[in-house]
Amino acid sequence: MRLSSLFTKTRKNSPSDETSKNAQLLIRAGFICKEMAGVYTYLPLGLRVLNKVIGIVREEMNSINAQELSMTSLQRKEIWEATDRWSDENVDVWFKSKLKNGTEVGFGWSHEEPIIEMAKSHIESYKDLPVYVYQFQNKLRNELRAKAGIMRGREFLMKDMYSLTTNEDTHKEFYDKATSAYHRVFNRVGLGELTYFTYASGGAFTEFSHEFQTICDAGEDVVYIDKKKKIAINQEIMGDELVKKLGVNKEDLEKTKTAEVGNIFDFKTSKSEQVKFKFKDDSGSEKFVHLGSYGIGISRLIGVIAEIYGDEKGLVWPEAVAPFKVHLVSIGDVSKKAEEIYTELVSAGVETLFDDRDLSAGNKLADADLMGMPVRLVVSSKTLESSSVEVTKRRGGEVEMVALTELVKSLT
């Protein structure tokens, strides 16, 4: 991509009503546009990051034999009334509306009830189980607090996955596979060392749950972390009995602010019992289906990355999720050579953002820092005197001169 063709522009200042670091940087760098509190548009650069994260998550979900689908955001009142989660007293984040004929509908904040309703049409016997399905979909939640940028939105992209199994043992087997897949996701996006498997309350979902919490000063949660055992306990359920059960010592626990980037809920057969969702086992007896629910906040993950790695100059993207690996900057009267380098990089499969604009060196370099690609290449008359390019790593700031003849090899 050429910056001269990108319709968005960087800006020196973020909206005056935007207080979160992640949104400030993403807006200034031209990755997102704020529509209203808690609601953002993903611009071309932001969408590339979003799709990079989706790609990683999709690979890991497919690796545990989950199948992708896409469900509607419009949800029927009746299926949620059956589980007592339509009530605003029990679930306080609903967006609701009415069709022209007066029928009440909700806008999806989660999909456990709809997934069960749909599965009823496809599951009759134990031979039809287990089933593991997932989707990427915008969720809508009427959050009271929407001041954390894309870390807590009223509309956000989520990967939600559901397991339908015959019994606790089969469920546990998949639960463990999903947990491992989640750890791989967080490792791949650059948050592995900061993310902990966390014991927590189930909120509007279940009595208890497991979360994946990432150490982040801008996070809304407080957890107690045992770094040696790589587990944590959410403050909301912290207690001596649980500490003893987990086999950890209070002295080893560090109180830390974190952001929740994923969660897993075990509904057991409670949902199926509420809606009479049964299957026939190998003896012909009817039993209730076991349900698990597994979420990763895709857009929230991007906000956490921006919060943790962003610095005083701008964004700093881990390579796996960066919109482009390389930010190529031409300075001075070197456009012909810069074009040749750009063409060579693209031909070699190196994702490159080329700043070919007629702007000062200062403006171009500042934008490169703000946008945060992993590698910045500077081509100027000075670098070309030695037939080389100045290569700077955005994270760490290491600078080296690389010969033109070795450039592609050094980046692939």
C-alpha positions in Angstrom: 0.0 0.0 0.0 1.1 3.5 -0.8 0.4 6.2 1.8 -0.4 8.6 -1.1 -3.4 6.4 -1.9 -4.6 5.9 1.7 -7.7 8.0 2.2 -7.1 8.3 5.9 -4.6 10.7 7.4 -2.8 10.9 10.7 -3.6 13.6 13.2 -1.7 15.4 15.9 -4.5 15.3 18.4 -7.2 12.8 19.4 -10.8 13.7 20.2 -11.1 15.8 23.4 -13.6 13.3 24.9 -11.3 10.3 24.3 -9.4 9.5 27.5 -8.0 6.0 26.7 -4.5 5.5 25.5 -5.4 2.8 23.0 -8.1 4.8 21.3 -6.1 8.0 21.3 -3.2 6.3 19.5 -5.4 4.3 17.1 -7.4 7.4 16.1 -4.4 9.6 15.7 -2.6 6.9 13.5 -5.7 6.5 11.3 -6.6 3.0 12.3 -10.1 3.7 13.7 -12.7 6.4 13.8 -14.9 7.2 16.8 -18.6 7.2 15.9 -19.8 7.6 19.5 -18.8 6.5 23.0 -18.0 2.8 22.8 -18.6 2.6 19.0 -15.7 2.7 16.5 -15.2 2.2 12.7 -12.2 0.2 11.6 -10.4 2.0 8.8 -8.2 0.2 6.3 -5.1 0.0 8.5 -7.2 -1.0 11.6 -9.1 -3.6 9.5 -5.8 -5.2 8.5 -4.9 -5.6 12.1 -8.3 -7.0 12.9 -8.0 -9.5 10.1 -4.5 -10.6 11.2 -5.9 -11.4 14.7 -8.9 -13.2 13.2 -6.6 -15.3 11.0 -4.6 -16.4 14.0 -7.6 -17.2 16.1 -9.3 -19.1 13.2 -6.2 -21.2 12.7 -6.1 -22.2 16.3 -9.9 -23.0 16.5 -9.7 -25.1 13.4 -6.7 -26.9 14.8 -9.0 -28.3 17.6 -11.6 -29.4 15.0 -14.1 -26.6 15.6 -16.2 -25.5 12.6 -16.9 -21.9 11.7 -20.3 -20.6 11.1 -22.0 -17.2 11.3 -25.2 -16.5 13.2 -27.6 -13.6 13.2 -27.3 -10.7 15.6 -31.2 -10.6 15.9 -32.4 -12.9 18.6 -35.9 -14.1 19.6 -37.2 -13.1 23.0 -38.7 -16.6 23.7 -35.4 -18.5 23.6 -33.9 -16.2 26.2 -37.0 -16.2 28.4 -36.7 -20.0 28.7 -33.4 -19.6 30.5 -34.4 -16.5 32.4 -31.8 -14.3 30.7 -34.2 -12.0 28.9 -34.9 -10.1 32.0 -33.0 -6.8 32.4 -32.6 -7.6 36.1 -30.7 -10.7 35.3 -28.8 -9.4 32.2 -28.3 -5.7 32.2 -26.6 -5.2 28.9 -29.4 -5.9 26.5 -30.1 -3.8 23.5 -33.8 -4.5 22.6 -36.2 -3.4 19.9 -39.5 -4.3 18.2 -40.3 -5.4 14.7 -43.1 -3.6 12.8 -45.6 -6.2 14.0 -44.7 -5.6 17.6 -42.6 -8.7 18.1 -39.8 -8.0 20.6 -36.2 -8.9 19.6 -32.8 -8.6 21.2 -29.4 -7.7 19.6 -26.9 -10.4 20.4 -24.7 -9.9 23.4 -24.0 -13.7 23.5 -25.2 -16.8 21.7 -25.6 -19.7 24.0 -29.3 -19.8 23.8 -29.5 -19.4 20.0 -26.8 -22.0 19.4 -28.8 -24.6 21.5 -32.0 -23.7 19.6 -30.3 -24.2 16.3 -28.6 -27.4 17.4 -31.9 -29.0 18.2 -32.5 -29.3 14.5 -29.3 -31.3 14.0 -28.7 -33.4 17.1 -30.9 -36.3 18.1 -28.5 -39.1 19.0 -25.1 -39.6 20.6 -23.8 -40.3 17.1 -24.4 -36.6 16.3 -22.1 -35.5 19.1 -19.7 -34.0 19.9 -20.1 -30.7 18.0 -17.7 -27.7 18.2 -18.7 -24.5 16.4 -17.4 -20.9 16.5 -18.0 -17.6 14.8 -16.6 -14.1 14.5 -19.4 -11.6 15.1 -20.1 -8.1 16.3 -21.7 -8.2 19.7 -23.8 -5.4 21.1 -23.8 -4.6 24.8 -25.4 -1.6 26.5 -22.5 -0.9 28.7 -22.7 1.8 31.3 -19.0 2.4 31.1 -17.6 3.0 27.6 -14.5 5.0 28.4 -11.8 2.4 27.7 -11.6 2.8 23.9 -11.9 -0.5 22.1 -11.1 -2.4 25.3 -14.8 -2.0 26.4 -17.2 -1.1 23.6 -20.9 -1.1 23.1 -20.2 -2.8 19.8 -17.2 -5.1 19.5 -16.0 -8.1 17.5 -15.9 -11.3 19.4 -14.9 -14.9 18.6 -17.4 -17.1 20.4 -17.2 -20.9 20.3 -19.5 -23.5 21.7 -19.0 -27.2 22.6 -21.9 -29.6 22.7 -21.0 -33.0 24.2 -22.5 -36.1 25.6 -20.9 -36.0 29.0 -18.5 -34.3 31.4 -15.5 -36.3 30.4 -15.8 -35.4 26.7 -16.4 -31.8 27.6 -13.4 -31.7 29.8 -11.2 -33.1 27.0 -12.3 -30.4 24.7 -12.1 -27.7 27.4 -8.4 -28.5 27.9 -7.8 -28.4 24.2 -9.5 -25.0 24.0 -7.4 -23.8 26.9 -4.2 -24.8 25.1 -5.4 -23.2 21.9 -6.1 -19.9 23.7 -2.6 -19.9 25.2 -1.2 -20.4 21.6 -3.3 -17.5 20.4 -2.0 -15.1 23.1 1.5 -16.3 22.4 1.2 -15.6 18.7 -0.2 -12.1 19.1 2.6 -11.1 21.5 0.8 -11.3 24.8 1.8 -14.8 26.0 4.2 -13.8 28.7 1.7 -11.3 30.2 -1.5 -13.5 30.0 -2.6 -15.8 32.8 -5.2 -18.5 33.2 -7.5 -17.0 35.9 -10.1 -18.4 38.2 -13.1 -16.1 38.3 -16.8 -15.6 38.8 -19.2 -16.6 36.0 -21.3 -13.4 36.2 -24.4 -13.7 34.0 -23.1 -16.9 32.6 -22.3 -19.5 35.3 -21.3 -19.6 39.0 -17.6 -19.9 38.1 -15.5 -19.5 35.0 -12.0 -19.3 33.8 -10.6 -16.1 32.3 -7.5 -15.2 30.4 -6.2 -12.0 32.0 -3.4 -9.9 30.6 -1.3 -7.6 32.8 -2.3 -4.1 31.8 -2.4 -0.9 33.8 -5.5 0.2 31.8 -7.4 -3.0 32.7 -10.5 -3.0 34.7 -9.8 -6.2 36.7 -7.6 -6.9 39.7 -6.2 -10.4 40.0 -3.7 -12.2 42.2 -1.0 -13.9 40.1 1.3 -16.8 40.9 3.9 -16.3 38.2 5.7 -19.6 38.9 2.6 -21.7 38.4 1.3 -19.3 35.6 -2.2 -19.1 37.2 -4.2 -16.3 38.8 -7.3 -15.7 40.9 -9.7 -12.8 40.2 -10.2 -10.5 43.2 -13.9 -11.1 43.1 -13.6 -14.7 44.3 -10.3 -14.4 46.2 -10.4 -16.4 49.4 -8.4 -18.8 51.6 -10.5 -21.8 50.6 -9.8 -21.3 46.9 -6.1 -20.6 47.5 -5.8 -23.8 49.4 -7.8 -25.8 46.7 -5.4 -24.5 44.0 -2.4 -25.4 46.0 -0.8 -21.9 45.9 0.7 -19.9 48.7 -0.7 -16.4 49.5 2.9 -15.1 49.8 3.5 -16.0 46.2 0.5 -14.1 44.9 1.0 -10.6 43.3 -1.9 -8.2 43.2 -2.0 -6.8 39.6 -4.3 -4.8 37.3 -5.3 -6.8 34.2 -7.5 -6.8 31.2 -9.7 -9.8 30.4 -8.9 -11.0 26.8 -10.7 -14.4 26.9 -13.0 -16.6 28.9 -14.4 -20.1 29.2 -17.7 -21.1 30.8 -18.9 -24.6 31.6 -22.7 -24.6 31.6 -22.8 -28.4 32.2 -26.4 -29.5 31.4 -28.1 -26.5 32.9 -29.1 -24.8 29.7 -30.2 -28.0 28.1 -32.4 -28.8 31.1 -34.0 -25.4 30.9 -35.0 -25.8 27.2 -35.4 -29.7 27.2 -32.5 -30.3 24.8 -31.9 -34.0 24.9 -30.2 -36.7 22.9 -30.5 -40.5 22.9 -27.5 -42.4 24.2 -26.3 -45.8 22.9 -28.9 -47.6 25.0 -31.8 -45.4 23.8 -32.1 -43.4 27.0 -32.6 -39.7 26.8 -30.0 -37.4 28.3 -29.3 -33.7 28.4 -26.5 -32.2 26.2 -23.5 -30.7 27.9 -22.7 -27.1 26.9 -19.4 -25.1 27.0 -18.9 -21.5 25.9 -15.5 -20.0 24.9 -14.9 -16.3 24.1 -12.1 -14.1 22.8 -12.6 -10.4 22.4 -10.9 -9.8 19.1 -11.2 -6.0 19.1 -10.4 -5.8 22.8 -7.2 -7.8 22.1 -6.1 -5.1 19.7 -6.8 -2.4 22.3 -4.8 -4.3 24.9 -1.9 -4.6 22.5 -2.0 -0.9 21.8 -2.1 -0.1 25.5 0.8 -2.3 26.5 3.2 -1.7 23.6 2.3 1.9 22.6 4.8 4.5 23.7 5.2 8.3 23.6 5.8 8.2 19.9 2.8 6.0 18.9 1.8 2.4 18.3 4.2 -0.5 18.4 2.8 -3.6 16.7 4.0 -7.2 17.2 4.9 -8.5 13.8 2.2 -11.2 13.7 -0.6 -8.6 13.9 1.0 -5.5 12.3 -0.9 -4.3 9.2 2.4 -4.2 7.4 5.8 -5.6 8.4 7.7 -2.7 6.8 7.2 1.0 6.6 9.3 2.3 3.7 10.2 6.0 3.8 11.8 7.9 1.0 13.6 11.1 1.9 14.7 13.6 -0.7 15.2 13.1 -4.4 15.4 9.3 -4.4 11.9 8.4 -5.6 13.1 6.2 -8.5 15.3 4.0 -6.2 12.6 3.9 -3.5 10.1 2.7 -6.1 12.5 -0.1 -7.1 12.9 -1.1 -3.5 9.2 -1.1 -3.0 8.6 -3.2 -6.0 11.3 -5.7 -5.0 9.9 -6.0 -1.4 6.3 -6.6 -2.6 7.4 -9.1 -5.2 9.2 -11.0 -2.5 6.1 -11.2 -0.4 7.1 -8.6 2.2 4.1 -6.6 3.3 5.1 -3.0 2.8 3.6 0.4 3.5 5.3 2.9 1.2 5.4 6.5 2.2 5.7 8.1 -1.2 4.1 11.4 -0.2 5.7 14.8 -0.9 6.3 15.7 2.7 9.2 16.7 4.9 11.4 14.0 6.5 10.2 15.0 9.9 6.6 14.5 9.1 7.3 11.1 7.4 9.4 9.8 10.3 6.9 11.0 12.9 4.1 9.2 11.0 6.1 6.0 10.8 6.6 6.1 14.6 2.9 6.8 15.2 1.7 4.0 12.9 4.1 1.5 14.5 5.1 -1.0 11.9 7.7 -3.4 13.2 10.4 -2.3 10.7 11.1 1.1 9.3 13.3 1.5 6.2 14.7 4.9 5.2 16.0 5.5 1.7 17.8 8.8 1.2 20.7 10.2 -0.8 22.9 9.6 2.2 22.0 5.9 2.6 22.4 5.4 -1.2 25.9 6.7 -1.1 26.8 3.4 0.5 24.2 1.4 -1.5 22.3 0.7 1.7 19.1 1.4 3.6 18.7 2.5 7.2 16.7 -0.2 9.0 15.1 0.6 12.4 13.2 -1.8 14.7 10.2 0.1 16.1 10.3 -1.9 19.3 13.7 -1.4 20.9 14.9 1.2 18.4 17.9 -0.8 17.1 19.3 0.8 13.9 21.5 -0.7 11.3 22.6 -0.1 7.7 21.7 -3.0 5.4 23.1 -3.3 1.9 20.5 -3.1 -0.9 21.7 -6.5 -2.1 20.9 -8.0 1.3 17.7 -6.2 2.1 15.1 -8.7 0.9 17.0 -11.6 2.5 17.2 -9.7 5.8 13.4 -9.3 5.9 12.3 -12.8 4.8 
